[in-house]
Amino acid sequence: MANIHPTAIVDAAAELADDVVIHPYCIIEAGVKVAAGCKIGPMAVIRTGTTLGAGTEIHTGAVLGEPPQDLKYKGEPTELIIGAGNQIREFVTLHRSTGEGSATTLGDRNMIMAYSHFGHNCIIGNDCLIANGAGISGHCTLEDFVTIGGMVGSHQFVTFGTMCMVGAMSGTTRDVPPYCMVDGKPARPTGLNVRGLRRRGLTAEDIEALHHAYKLIFRSDFNVSQALAALEAEGPMTPQVRHLTDFMRRSLEGSLGRQLAHA
């Protein structure tokens, strides 16, 4: 049976794997599903509709699956689905989604540091690193390998591209391009995330191709549409440059630089 501290309050209708560890003063509601190898730290609260994947660790005071902070929410059943191998640190808050049958989702192997918040209907990928006190508004998407610095604030409907890095205390009001570093209020591209690209195994040729694309899109006299057309006219692209150009085109087609938003 699960190892449940006697001070914890665990509803009989919660589904816990046999080796789950529940520390003192936790509250786990009916409808929660906790897979094998999970550890729930002291005073954590896990609300109905939350699923935890295998090997995920929840630390002190985290609150998962609260109803969304959204005036449109009318009590419909929604979910928070968390994947495997995540580290969710002290006092993190992750909310369920708005819209019946929908879910806020977190992938695998993410590190969400203390006091960070993800709002309703967010979609977080795999292997992301979110530093302390970041606030990510509803309907945001993080692709894989995203790094967000401490105290970053994000507008709703922002998409963070794969392997991007957001500098501490930045404000993101527009989509963050993949493979890039951004900084400031509002955040603007400052270069490629070269160290992150090398860690992910990109070759020197891959990085050089991204440097060329970056210069055309962000540092030339072309506007973004012209830069994308120039890159496509040059011929075959690497997969990373194609991902960057497709991402930028979707952002142009969205509202105010956010591909998930529509006027």
Secondary structure, 3 states (H helix, E strand, C coil): CCEECCCCEECCCCEECCCCEECCCCEECCCCEECCCCEECCCCEECCCEEECCCCEECCCCEEEECCCCCCCCCCCCEEEECCCCEECCCCEEECCCCCCCEEEECCCCEECCCCEECCCCEECCCCEECCCCEECCCCEECCCCEECCCCEECCCCEECCCCEECCCCEECCCECCCEEEECCCCEEEEECHHHHHHCCCCHHHHHHHHHHHHHHHCCCCCHHHHHHHHHHCCCCCHHHHHHHHHHHHHHHCECCECCCCC
